[in-house]
Amino acid sequence: MKFELIDRRRLKREMRDTLRTAQVSPKAMTALYMGLCTVLTMIDLMAGSKGILAIFSSVLTSLISLVLGAGFVMYCMAVLRGERAEFLTLFDGFSLAGKLIMLSIVKYAYIILWSLLFVIPGIIAAYRYRFAAYNLYENPDLGIFEALELSKRQTLGYKQQLFMLDLSYFGWSILATLPIMAENFIYSYQVTCQQFGIASGVFTVPQVSPTAYLLWTLFTCLWQLLVALFYLPVYQCTELGYYETAKASSGLDPTQRRSPDGL
């Protein structure tokens, strides 16, 4: 099976140009997607951290976020094909929510099992199944195991290239998580000072009230939203460009297959 060496920089430029042709602004769609995820995060926090209600809220909001993420990818797919994608495209993932959730469970179970051997096999497994959801978006009739198997074969020769794509956006990831990193640093510093009986000095922070914590979480989510406006659409479309190249070079098109397992 042959694979193609992708010119990442050229592909990024092409994706930026393509996104300019979208009927619905990529930044507006990103803001809607990230805004809804922020609302879900706040709802989860307000449900508390203990009890059945908290567990139910956490699971439900996570699943909804997963499905919204699928809708965002479907929007990007439509833009790349020159199709009209409305804001409602963001909710298209709900039509295959059941399969998408099952696919995610099986996928992460595989990744965790490989990670038990060592970190690197787990990372390789994550890239091996990178295109599984994309196969399902293009052909909802696929079984979850066939979607995973297709991805396994499609990513042959492309795992390292996908890793380099992720690495090229590492700076954006760091920028998006700056508030969380600052919070974790201060918390870790204070815990260390308490353990060793050292005065925490300049980093001493009074007991944080629930309201203050909610406000800080809201700020963190809004910060991530702001950063995402500048990179997320291009990143997602570029990854889809890798997927299209992998499909063409491998000859494995999910739209030409049917589910053998009925899942």
C-alpha positions as CSV (number, residue, x, y, z in Angstrom):
1,M,0.0,0.0,0.0
2,K,1.5,3.3,-1.1
3,F,1.2,6.5,0.9
4,E,1.8,10.2,-0.1
5,L,4.1,12.6,1.6
6,I,1.8,15.6,2.4
7,D,3.0,19.1,2.2
8,R,1.6,20.4,5.5
9,R,2.2,24.1,4.9
10,R,0.7,24.1,1.5
11,L,-2.3,22.1,2.7
12,K,-2.9,24.7,5.5
13,R,-2.8,27.5,3.0
14,E,-5.3,25.7,0.9
15,M,-7.6,25.1,3.8
16,R,-7.5,28.8,4.8
17,D,-8.5,29.7,1.3
18,T,-11.3,27.1,1.2
19,L,-12.7,28.3,4.5
20,R,-13.1,31.8,3.1
21,T,-15.6,30.4,0.7
22,A,-17.9,29.0,3.5
23,Q,-21.4,30.4,3.6
24,V,-21.4,30.4,7.4
25,S,-18.3,32.0,8.8
26,P,-15.8,29.4,10.3
27,K,-15.2,31.7,13.3
28,A,-19.0,32.1,13.9
29,M,-19.4,28.3,13.8
30,T,-16.4,27.8,16.1
31,A,-17.9,30.4,18.5
32,L,-21.2,28.6,18.5
33,Y,-19.6,25.2,19.1
34,M,-17.2,26.4,21.8
35,G,-20.0,28.5,23.4
36,L,-22.3,25.5,23.7
37,C,-19.5,23.5,25.2
38,T,-18.9,26.3,27.7
39,V,-22.6,26.2,28.7
40,L,-22.4,22.5,29.2
41,T,-19.3,22.9,31.3
42,M,-21.0,25.5,33.6
43,I,-24.1,23.3,33.9
44,D,-21.9,20.4,34.9
45,L,-20.1,22.5,37.6
46,M,-23.4,23.8,39.0
47,A,-24.6,20.2,39.4
48,G,-21.9,19.7,42.0
49,S,-19.1,17.1,42.4
50,K,-20.9,14.5,44.5
51,G,-24.0,12.4,44.2
52,I,-26.0,10.7,41.5
53,L,-27.0,14.1,40.0
54,A,-23.4,15.1,39.6
55,I,-22.4,11.8,37.9
56,F,-25.5,12.0,35.6
57,S,-24.7,15.6,34.7
58,S,-21.0,14.8,34.0
59,V,-21.8,11.9,31.7
60,L,-24.6,13.7,29.9
61,T,-22.6,16.9,29.2
62,S,-19.6,14.8,28.1
63,L,-21.7,12.9,25.6
64,I,-23.4,16.0,24.3
65,S,-20.0,17.7,23.8
66,L,-18.9,14.6,21.9
67,V,-21.8,14.8,19.5
68,L,-21.4,18.6,19.1
69,G,-17.8,17.9,18.1
70,A,-19.0,15.5,15.5
71,G,-21.3,18.2,14.1
72,F,-18.4,20.6,13.9
73,V,-16.4,18.1,11.9
74,M,-19.4,17.6,9.6
75,Y,-19.5,21.3,9.0
76,C,-15.8,21.3,8.0
77,M,-16.5,18.3,5.7
78,A,-19.3,20.2,4.0
79,V,-17.1,23.3,3.5
80,L,-14.3,21.2,1.9
81,R,-16.9,19.7,-0.5
82,G,-18.2,23.1,-1.4
83,E,-21.6,22.2,0.1
84,R,-23.8,24.7,2.0
85,A,-23.5,24.2,5.8
86,E,-25.8,26.1,8.1
87,F,-25.5,26.6,11.8
88,L,-27.8,23.7,12.3
89,T,-25.1,21.4,10.8
90,L,-23.6,21.5,14.3
91,F,-26.4,19.3,15.5
92,D,-26.2,16.7,12.7
93,G,-24.2,14.4,15.0
94,F,-27.3,13.7,17.0
95,S,-28.6,11.6,14.1
96,L,-25.8,9.0,14.8
97,A,-25.3,9.7,18.5
98,G,-25.7,6.0,19.5
99,K,-23.1,4.7,17.1
100,L,-20.7,7.6,17.8
101,I,-20.8,7.0,21.5
102,M,-20.2,3.2,21.1
103,L,-17.4,3.9,18.7
104,S,-15.8,6.3,21.2
105,I,-16.1,3.7,24.0
106,V,-14.5,0.9,21.9
107,K,-11.8,3.2,20.5
108,Y,-10.7,4.5,23.9
109,A,-10.9,1.0,25.3
110,Y,-8.4,-0.1,22.7
111,I,-6.1,2.9,23.4
112,I,-6.2,2.2,27.1
113,L,-5.4,-1.4,26.6
114,W,-2.4,-0.6,24.4
115,S,-1.3,2.0,26.9
116,L,-1.1,-0.6,29.6
117,L,1.8,-2.1,27.7
118,F,3.6,1.2,27.6
119,V,2.9,4.9,26.7
120,I,4.2,4.7,23.1
121,P,1.9,1.8,22.0
122,G,-1.0,3.8,23.4
123,I,0.0,6.9,21.4
124,I,0.3,4.8,18.2
125,A,-3.1,3.3,18.9
126,A,-4.6,6.8,19.2
127,Y,-3.3,7.7,15.7
128,R,-4.2,4.3,14.3
129,Y,-7.9,5.0,15.0
130,R,-7.8,8.7,14.2
131,F,-10.0,8.4,11.1
132,A,-12.6,6.0,12.6
133,A,-15.1,8.6,13.4
134,Y,-14.6,10.3,10.0
135,N,-15.5,7.0,8.3
136,L,-18.7,6.8,10.3
137,Y,-19.7,10.4,9.5
138,E,-19.3,9.6,5.8
139,N,-21.2,6.3,6.0
140,P,-23.5,6.0,9.1
141,D,-24.3,2.5,7.9
142,L,-20.8,1.3,8.8
143,G,-20.4,-0.9,11.8
144,I,-18.2,0.5,14.5
145,F,-15.6,-2.3,14.1
146,E,-15.4,-1.8,10.4
147,A,-14.9,2.0,10.9
148,L,-12.0,1.2,13.2
149,E,-10.6,-1.4,10.8
150,L,-10.8,1.1,8.0
151,S,-9.0,3.7,10.0
152,K,-6.3,1.2,11.0
153,R,-5.6,0.5,7.3
154,Q,-6.0,4.1,6.1
155,T,-3.5,5.5,8.6
156,L,-0.7,3.2,7.5
157,G,2.1,5.5,6.5
158,Y,0.4,8.6,7.9
159,K,0.7,8.2,11.7
160,Q,4.0,10.1,11.8
161,Q,2.6,12.8,9.5
162,L,-0.4,13.2,11.7
163,F,1.9,13.5,14.7
164,M,3.8,16.3,13.0
165,L,0.5,18.0,12.2
166,D,-0.4,18.0,15.9
167,L,3.1,19.1,16.8
168,S,2.7,22.1,14.5
169,Y,-0.3,23.3,16.6
170,F,1.4,22.6,19.9
171,G,1.9,26.3,20.5
172,W,-1.8,27.0,20.1
173,S,-2.6,24.2,22.6
174,I,-0.3,25.7,25.1
175,L,-1.9,29.1,24.6
176,A,-5.4,27.8,25.0
177,T,-4.5,26.1,28.3
178,L,-2.6,28.9,29.9
179,P,-5.3,29.7,32.5
180,I,-5.5,26.0,33.5
181,M,-1.7,25.7,33.7
182,A,-1.6,28.8,35.9
183,E,-4.3,27.4,38.2
184,N,-2.5,24.0,38.4
185,F,0.8,25.7,39.1
186,I,-0.5,27.7,42.0
187,Y,-2.4,24.8,43.4
188,S,0.7,22.5,43.2
189,Y,2.9,25.2,44.8
190,Q,0.6,25.6,47.7
191,V,0.3,21.8,48.3
192,T,4.0,21.5,48.2
193,C,4.4,24.3,50.7
194,Q,1.9,22.7,53.0
195,Q,3.6,19.4,52.8
196,F,7.0,20.8,53.7
197,G,5.8,23.5,56.1
198,I,7.0,26.3,53.9
199,A,5.3,29.7,53.8
200,S,3.7,30.1,50.4
201,G,4.5,33.8,50.3
202,V,3.5,35.7,47.2
203,F,1.4,32.8,45.9
204,T,-0.8,32.7,49.0
205,V,-4.4,32.6,47.8
206,P,-7.5,32.9,50.1
207,Q,-10.0,30.1,50.1
208,V,-11.9,30.2,46.8
209,S,-15.6,30.5,47.0
210,P,-17.9,28.4,44.7
211,T,-18.9,31.5,42.9
212,A,-15.3,32.6,42.3
213,Y,-14.5,29.1,41.0
214,L,-17.4,29.2,38.6
215,L,-16.3,32.6,37.4
216,W,-12.7,31.4,36.9
217,T,-14.0,28.3,35.0
218,L,-16.1,30.6,32.8
219,F,-13.1,32.8,32.1
220,T,-11.0,29.7,31.2
221,C,-13.7,28.5,28.8
222,L,-14.1,31.9,27.2
223,W,-10.3,32.1,26.8
224,Q,-10.2,28.7,25.1
225,L,-13.0,29.9,22.8
226,L,-11.1,33.0,21.9
227,V,-8.0,31.1,21.0
228,A,-9.9,28.4,19.1
229,L,-11.3,31.1,16.7
230,F,-7.8,31.6,15.3
231,Y,-6.8,28.0,14.7
232,L,-9.5,25.3,15.2
233,P,-11.2,25.5,11.8
234,V,-8.0,25.4,9.9
235,Y,-6.6,22.6,12.0
236,Q,-9.7,20.5,11.6
237,C,-9.9,21.1,7.9
238,T,-6.2,20.3,7.5
239,E,-6.7,17.0,9.3
240,L,-9.6,16.2,7.0
241,G,-7.2,16.9,4.1
242,Y,-4.9,14.2,5.5
243,Y,-8.0,11.9,5.8
244,E,-8.9,12.5,2.1
245,T,-5.3,11.9,1.0
246,A,-5.2,8.7,3.1
247,K,-8.5,7.5,1.5
248,A,-7.3,8.1,-2.0
249,S,-3.9,6.5,-1.5
250,S,-5.3,3.4,0.3
251,G,-8.3,3.0,-2.0
252,L,-10.4,2.6,1.2
253,D,-13.6,4.7,0.8
254,P,-16.2,4.2,3.6
255,T,-19.0,5.3,1.3
256,Q,-18.4,2.2,-0.9
257,R,-18.8,-0.2,2.0
258,R,-21.6,-1.6,4.1
259,S,-21.7,-2.8,7.7
260,P,-20.9,-6.5,8.1
261,D,-21.6,-6.6,11.8
262,G,-24.9,-4.7,11.9
263,L,-23.7,-2.3,14.6
